[in-house]
Amino acid sequence: MIATSIRQDLLEAAVNALPPGELSAVRSAALNNFSASGFPTTKDEDWRYTNLAQAVAVTNQWLEDVATPESANEDQHDTADEQHKITGQIDACWLIIRNGVVDN
């Protein structure tokens, strides 16, 4: 079964791990708002034909990867492998832009 909600503990840890600054208050407000409302589901009229279950599953996987100590070191990851881990789970056409340049 595909998850339909984001793991709140991992989301809070990811937001709290971001560097402090002027956006900290905005991030906290956004986290509180998202915690209250969550992802829309197919029961919401505007999202009736859009199932976000796969996006939620990818987000949870990404949050779990960020939470693991191994992912703290960027040098350990091959960019192509990381990209495929995310994009390979969803059947879609992808346009990847890195530093303002379309990546082949």
C-alpha positions as CSV (number, residue, x, y, z in Angstrom):
1,M,0.0,0.0,0.0
2,I,1.3,3.4,-0.9
3,A,1.5,6.0,1.9
4,T,-0.9,8.9,1.7
5,S,0.7,11.1,4.3
6,I,4.2,12.4,4.9
7,R,6.0,11.2,8.0
8,Q,5.7,14.3,10.3
9,D,8.8,13.5,12.4
10,L,11.0,13.3,9.4
11,L,9.5,16.5,7.8
12,E,10.1,18.4,11.1
13,A,13.7,17.1,11.3
14,A,14.4,18.2,7.7
15,V,13.0,21.7,8.3
16,N,14.8,22.1,11.6
17,A,18.1,21.0,10.0
18,L,18.0,23.9,7.6
19,P,20.2,26.9,8.4
20,P,18.7,29.6,10.6
21,G,18.0,32.9,9.0
22,E,15.3,35.3,7.9
23,L,13.2,32.4,6.5
24,S,13.0,30.4,9.7
25,A,9.7,32.0,10.7
26,V,8.2,31.4,7.3
27,R,9.4,27.8,7.3
28,S,7.9,27.2,10.7
29,A,4.6,28.7,9.6
30,A,4.6,26.6,6.4
31,L,5.4,23.5,8.4
32,N,2.5,24.2,10.8
33,N,0.1,24.9,7.9
34,F,1.1,21.7,6.1
35,S,0.9,19.7,9.3
36,A,-2.7,20.9,9.7
37,S,-3.8,20.4,6.1
38,G,-1.4,17.8,4.6
39,F,-1.4,16.7,1.0
40,P,-4.8,17.0,-0.8
41,T,-6.4,13.7,-1.6
42,T,-8.8,12.5,-4.3
43,K,-11.6,13.3,-1.8
44,D,-10.9,17.0,-2.2
45,E,-12.9,18.4,-5.1
46,D,-10.1,20.3,-6.7
47,W,-7.8,17.2,-6.6
48,R,-10.4,14.6,-7.5
49,Y,-8.5,13.3,-10.5
50,T,-5.0,13.8,-9.2
51,N,-3.7,11.1,-7.0
52,L,-0.6,12.3,-5.1
53,A,0.2,9.0,-3.4
54,Q,3.3,8.4,-5.5
55,A,4.6,11.9,-4.8
56,V,4.0,11.3,-1.1
57,A,5.9,8.0,-1.3
58,V,8.9,9.7,-3.1
59,T,8.8,12.5,-0.5
60,N,8.9,10.0,2.4
61,Q,11.8,8.2,0.8
62,W,13.7,11.4,0.3
63,L,13.0,12.5,3.9
64,E,14.2,9.1,5.2
65,D,17.4,9.4,3.0
66,V,18.1,12.9,4.4
67,A,17.6,11.6,8.0
68,T,20.2,8.9,7.6
69,P,23.8,9.8,8.6
70,E,25.3,8.5,5.4
71,S,23.4,11.1,3.3
72,A,24.9,13.9,5.2
73,N,28.1,13.5,3.2
74,E,27.4,14.6,-0.4
75,D,30.6,13.1,-1.7
76,Q,29.3,9.6,-1.1
77,H,26.5,9.9,-3.6
78,D,26.7,9.8,-7.3
79,T,24.4,12.5,-8.7
80,A,23.1,10.2,-11.5
81,D,22.2,7.5,-9.0
82,E,20.4,10.0,-6.8
83,Q,18.5,11.5,-9.7
84,H,17.4,8.0,-10.9
85,K,16.3,7.0,-7.4
86,I,13.9,9.9,-7.5
87,T,12.8,10.1,-11.1
88,G,12.8,6.3,-11.7
89,Q,9.9,5.8,-9.4
90,I,7.5,7.9,-11.5
91,D,6.6,7.2,-15.1
92,A,6.9,10.7,-16.6
93,C,9.1,12.9,-18.8
94,W,11.7,14.8,-16.9
95,L,13.4,18.1,-17.5
96,I,16.4,18.4,-15.1
97,I,17.9,21.9,-14.7
98,R,21.1,22.3,-12.7
99,N,22.6,25.7,-12.1
100,G,20.4,27.2,-14.8
101,V,21.5,24.7,-17.5
102,V,19.4,21.8,-18.9
103,D,21.1,18.6,-17.9
104,N,21.2,15.8,-20.4
